[in-house]
Amino acid sequence: MPNTVDRKMLRSWSEELEALGERLSVHFARSEVRQRANDYLRGLLSEAERKNSWQLAEVAGNSTPYGLQHLLGRANWDADAVRDNLREYVLQHLAGEEESVLVVDETGFIKKGDKSAGVKRQYTGTVGKRENCQVGVFLAYASERGQAFIDRELYLPEEWAEDKERRQRAGVPERVGMRTKPQLAKEMLRRALQAGVKAEWVVADSVYGDSRELGMFLEEREQPYVLALSGKAYVWAGFYQHRVSTLLDVLRKGELQCG
């Protein structure tokens, strides 16, 4: 079947985007900031190769990126309130009766300098190696109707958390300290569950499964989950803890002997 988009569908998308902009407008007191927010959303959904302020401004028909930079760096609006509103919007459109999941994962944002909050040389799956980047942890909701992000947290490495001058220059709030990726995931999941988000499963890779903290948190709330484990993790078998890699070796040897 050909992958085509007709005018009716385009009009529907445009109208829905306008409705979303109207929904979020309550969070922006000034009309020009509301317009910049709409421009930003349209730019993110555009075919611009890079989503930096210059290219997004060009998509919006602005001669300079200063308006978008003001929106993201200096304008007075509550990003967490916008997040909560968007989470409600996602659930209204995507919440399903069955087969819904909450997905935790992180991604890296490659950077050249050292001024962006949390930037350092660290591993990122974006390029599959250590690279100078920021790392964000994200929570997504998925059902048979579709999928969308509903929360986010920036990972702040320990050296950043302890450097007062660097924090101040980057505008890192005093309340933000060093938290591991599983701790960030737990915080986002707590917000989602407290807000009434219902999911059959919570899923994540071994970055989150190797830490028992996240699994224990979900068990306390009787929330089913599937968290991957790496070979270096430990699990209980009988009255003893065993390394996963050791158990896998035992299973492999048993299969070879049976074969």
URPE-V90755 format. One record per run of one state. SS is the DSSP state (H for helix, E for strand, - for the rest). FROM is the first residue (numbers start at 1). LEN is the number of residues. If there is no record, write none. Layout:
ss:SS from:FROM len:LEN
ss:SS from:FROM len:LEN
//
This chain:
ss:- from:1 len:6
ss:H from:7 len:21
ss:- from:28 len:3
ss:H from:31 len:14
ss:- from:45 len:8
ss:H from:53 len:8
ss:- from:61 len:5
ss:H from:66 len:8
ss:- from:74 len:5
ss:H from:79 len:16
ss:- from:95 len:6
ss:E from:101 len:10
ss:- from:111 len:9
ss:E from:120 len:5
ss:- from:125 len:4
ss:E from:129 len:15
ss:- from:144 len:2
ss:E from:146 len:9
ss:- from:155 len:3
ss:H from:158 len:4
ss:- from:162 len:2
ss:H from:164 len:7
ss:- from:171 len:10
ss:H from:181 len:14
ss:- from:195 len:6
ss:E from:201 len:4
ss:- from:205 len:1
ss:H from:206 len:4
ss:- from:210 len:2
ss:H from:212 len:9
ss:- from:221 len:4
ss:E from:225 len:3
ss:- from:228 len:6
ss:E from:234 len:4
ss:- from:238 len:2
ss:E from:240 len:4
ss:H from:244 len:15
ss:- from:259 len:1
//
